[in-house]
Amino acid sequence: MNIEHHPIDILLAAFAAGTLDNGQHIAIATHLFSCPKCHTFVCSMEEVGGAMLEGLPAASMSNGAMAAVEARLNEPVRSA
């Protein structure tokens, strides 16, 4: 199977950043399953994002921040 159509780079980068809505995420994930070229691009974007995060200065967390996050893990997902 030859893939002739590819998502634009901005959609692939948004997928790597985790900012797509559910429908877009599913569509891009499905494409990435069969397209090594786009999959490689997304992996590169994930590496860039990771490098950017590593370059940020450390920030202090407030008291109870972890407990607040853990409490939200069981809340229902809100749609955007």
N, C-alpha and C positions, 0 to 999 in steps of 0.2 A: 504494500500500500504506500503510495506516494502522497505526502501531505503537501498541498499546494498553497494553502492559506494559513497564515499565522497571526496570532494576536499582535497588536502593536506593542512596542517596547514598554510604553507607560503602563499598560495593563499587566504585563509580565512583572514589572517592577512593583506594582501595587499588590500583586499576588505575593511576591516575596516579602513585602512589608506587612502583609496581613490586613490590608485595608479594603479589600473587595467585599461586596455584599455576598450573601450565600449563593445566589444564582450565578454571579460572575465567577466566584470561587470554584464552583462545581464545573463550569464550562472550561475554565483555564486548567484546572486539575486534570480533567478528562483529556484535554489536548496534550498536556505535558506527559501523560502516560505513554503516548505514541510518538512524541516528537523529541528526539534527543537534542536537536539544535536549541529549541526553546527551553528545554529542561536545563541545559548547560547555562543558558543566559540567566535563568532564575537562580541557579546555584551561585553564579557570580554575583548577582544582586544581593543574595543573602550574605555572602562573604563581605561585600562592601558595607552592608548595614551593620554587621558584627564588628567590623573594624572601626566604624564610626562610633558605635556604642563603647567600645574599649577605649577610645580616645577621650571620652567625656570624663570630667573629674568625678570622683566619688561623692555621693550625697548622703547625708545622714537621714535615717528614717525616724519618723516620730514614734513615740512610745505607743504600742498597740497597733502599729501599722500591719504587721504580719497577721495578727489575729483578725483584723478587719477584712483583710483579703481572704483569709480562710473562711470567714463567715459568709462571704459573698459567693464562694464556690458552689454552694448548693442552691443558690437563687436561680429562678428561671431566666433563660436568655431573653433579653429584650431585642426586638427587631429594630433595625435602624430606620 
